Amino acid sequence: MRKAVVTGGAGFIGSHICEELVKRGYHVTIIDNLSTGKLPNLELILNNKNVEFVRGSITNSPLLRKLFSGADYVFHQAAIASVPHSVNNPKASHMTNLTGTLNVLVAARDNRVKKVVYASSAAVYGDSPVLPKTEDMIPKPLSPYAVAKLAGEYYCNVFQDIYGLETVSLRYFNVYGPRQDPHSTYAAAIPLFITMALAGKPPMIFGDGEQTRDFAFVKDVAMANVLAAESHASGIFNIGSATKVTVNHLVKLICHLTGNGAIKPVYKDIRTGDILHSVASVTKSKTFSYNPEYNLEEGLKEVIEYLRK
């Protein structure tokens, strides 16, 4: 039986990766300190005999060395995934997002893991006006979070070149889907917008709403991780929908789908570190058969149903 380890596996994206791995017959070891991850995210698989949950941190190198023993693949999802948090607390962001990544790579190298799939971010592109974003563009990170994610990519490349540890860095664009927490201090936009619309309250938009994003559904992202691991792919790849959507259009669609189409958003000053425009080119990712299956409306309907429950 193939063995996979998922750091941050009780989190939003990590839990969906774990489910996909279980479907494919893997033994899955999940590491999560539950700072943002939640055990209910794993309720569909936690009782499976091939799933092991360990509460722990990627800052604990001896624990990683122990748990990575015999692993074929490591899916490194654990992170403090927030631009505003990194601006407010850059040291904490660095310790988890970069030092933690180095710990993961060292433990994977020492255990001769076949491949590490690293969760990077489209934040590394910064605010370059060039669209779509392609992997060969010069990065221009605008936040400590983006700096740490970019440095993690460099570490992945170096560990492959020097130690022969195969690595893939997936630059996630705006991932959304069920289990994304609308109540966290730094909640992502979509669950916040949906929660407000369901309550009949106006969603809050930072900026004029004409900024654009590429929204990737979490089940497509989970599939991308597994496909990248099982393929011969290495290097850096964008993971998005390749579709540009304004925040104003997003809010209007959410209000319509929740049955509250008359609601108008409230506009606030744009936040430090936020980028204005982003859309992915996924041409390179198609080399390992990545092909997003969900459009925005389909994905939003699943999130709305999840949050209604």
N, C-alpha and C positions, 0 to 999 in steps of 0.2 A: 504494500500500500504506500502510495506517495504521501510524503509529509510536508505540510506547509505551516509556517508560523506567521501570524498576523499581529503586528504591533498596533496598538490602538484599535483592536478588533471589536471592542464593545461600542465604538463610536459610530457616527452616522454612516460614513462610507465603509469603514472597516467591517461593520456587521453585515453589510450587503456582500462584500467580498467573501466573508466567511460562509455565508449561505451558498454562494455560487460554488465554492470549493467543496462543500459537503455534497452538493448535488453531483459533483464530478468524482466523488468517491475518495477524496483526500482524508487523511487524518489531520485535523486542524488544531494547532495550539494557539490560543489567544492570550496575548499579554495586554493588560490595560490597568492603569492605576485608578480608573473610574473618576478622574478629576472632571472630565466632561463626558466620557462614555457612560453607558448605563446597561446594567444586566438585562432589563426588559427588552433591549434591542436584540438580544440573543435568544429570546424565548422560544423561537421556532427550532433552534438547533442545540440548545445548551444541554438537553438530556440525551443527545445522541452519543452513543458509546465511542464514536471516533472524534469527539470534540473535548478538548481539555481547556479549561479557563484558569489562568494564573493572574492574580492581582499583583501587579508589579510595575516598575517604571523602567523606561529605556535609559535612565541615568544609572541603573544598577548593572554594571558590566558583568559581574560574576553570574547574575541571574540570566542574562542574555546568553552567555557562553553555555550555561547548562541547558537552557531550553532550545537552543539552536542545534543541539546535537542530533545528527541524523536527518536534519531537514533538507528537503530538496529545494524549496523556495521560501524566501522571506518576503512578505509584503509589508513594507514599512509605511504605516499610516499614522502612527502616533505623532502628534504635534499640537502646539497651541496655534490653532488655525484662525488667527485674527489679526488683520492689519491694525485696527485701533489698539488692541492689547499690546502689540509690539511697539507702537508709538509711545504708549503710556508706561510700558515696562520692558525696555529693550533687553535688559540682562536676563530676565526670566525667559523671554522668547529665544534668546541665543542658547541658553543652557538646554532647553528641551529640543528646539528645532535643529540646532547644529551640533552641539556636543552629543546630544542623544543620537543623532544620525551617525556620527563617527563611531559611537559605541556599537551601534547595530552593524556597521560595516566591518569593524574589527572582529566582532563575535562571529559574523558570517564567514569571514576569511579563515579564522582559526578552526571553524567546523567544516570547512570545505563545502559550503552551501553552493548549489548549482547556480543560483541567480537571486539577486535582490531586486525587487521592484519598488522603486522609491516614489512616494507621492510628492511631486514638486508642484509648482503653481504658475499660472499665467501672469501672476504679479511680477515675475522676473522681467517681463517685457517693459514695464513702466508705461509711460504715456507717449510712446512713439506714435506719430500720426499714420504710420504705414499699416495698412490693413490688406488682407488678413495677416495675422501674426504667423510667421514661419520660424522653424526651429533654428535657422541660420542667422536670424537677426541678432544684432548686438544688444545684449540685455541692458536695461536701464532701471534697476530697482529703485523704488521711491519710498520704501519703508524698511525697518529692521526685519520684519517678517520676510519680505522679498529677498533681502540680502542673505538671510539664513538659508532660504530655499535654494537660491542660486549657488551658494557655497556648498550646499549638500550635493548638488549636481556635480560640481567640480570634484568633490570627494569621491563620488561614485565613479567618475571617469578615471581618476587616478588609481583607485583600487582595482579597476579592471586592467589598466595598463601595467601597473607594477606587480600586482599580486595574482592576476588572472581570475579575479572574481567577476563573473558576468553581472552587469547591472543595466537596468532600464530606469530612466527618469521620465515620469509621466507628468507633463505640465497640465494640471487640471484648470479648466476655465471655471465658470460659475456652476458648481455642482448643486443640484437640488433634488429633493425627493422625500419620501416618508422617513421618519425618525430624525429629521433635522429639527433641532430644538428651538422653538420660537421664544422661549423664556430665558435663555442665557443672556448674560450681560452684553455679549457681542454677537447676538443672533444674526444670521444671514437674512437677506432682504425678503426672499420669497416666503418663508414661514411667518415672518413678521407681517408682511402684507396680507397674507391669507387670514391670519388670526384676527387682524383688525377688521378686514372685510366681513368675516363671519360674524363678528360682533356688531356690525353696522357702523363701525367707526372709520374715519378717514385715515388711510395709510400715510405714513410720513416718508417723503422723498428728500434725500440730501442732494442739493443742486436743482437744476431746472427740469430734470427728468429726461432730457434729450441725450444724456450719456447712454452709450450702448454696451450691451453685454452679450456673451455667448453662453447660454444656459444648457448645461449637460445633465441629463437625467441620471440619477445615481445607479440604476441597474445597468445602463450602458457603460458607466465608468467601472463598475465591478467587473463586467465582462471584459473590458479592455485590459484590466490588470491580469486576469487569468490568461487571456490570449497572449499578452506580452511575455508572461513567464514561460508559457509552454512553447513559444516560438524560438527562432534563432535571433530575435531582435535584441539589439543592445544600443545604448545611446539615449538620446532625448527625443520625446515624441509629444505632440499636442494631443490632448483629449478634450474635445468639445463637440458642439453640434454643427459647427461651420455655418451657423445662422446668426445674423446680427439683429438684436432686439433692443428697442429703446425701453428705458425704465417706465416711461409714460405708457407705452403700449402694454407692457407687462402688467402694470397696475390696472389699466382699463380691462384687460382680459380677465384678471383675477376677480375684479368686482362683478363682471358679467357672469363668470362661472359660479360664483357664490350666490348669485341671485340678488346682488346689491349693486346693480349697474349705475344707479344714480349717485353713488358716493363719489366725492371729489377728493383728491389727495391734498395733503398739506405739504408745503415746500419749506425746507430749512437750508441753511448754509452748507455747502459741500464740505466733506470731512477731509482733514489732512491725510495725505497718503493715498486717497482714492484716485483711480485713473478715470479718464473720460470715455475712451472708446476701446473696445476689445472684441475681436472675433477670431476664431482659430482657422487655420488651414489644417485639415486632417489628412492631407494627401500622403504624408509620410507614414502615419499610423495605419493606413490601409494596407501597408506591406505585411502587417501581422493580422490582417483580416478584421480590423476594427471598422465597424459600420453601425453608427447609431440607429437604433430602432424606434425611439420615441420622439415625436415632435412635441413642441412646448405645450400645446393644449392637452394632449394625452397625459403628459407627465403631471401637469397642474391638477388635472382631475384626480389622479391618484393621491396627490398630496392633500388636496381638499378633503377627500374621503377619509384619509388617515387622521387629519386634524379634527374633523367633525366627530370622530369616535373618541 
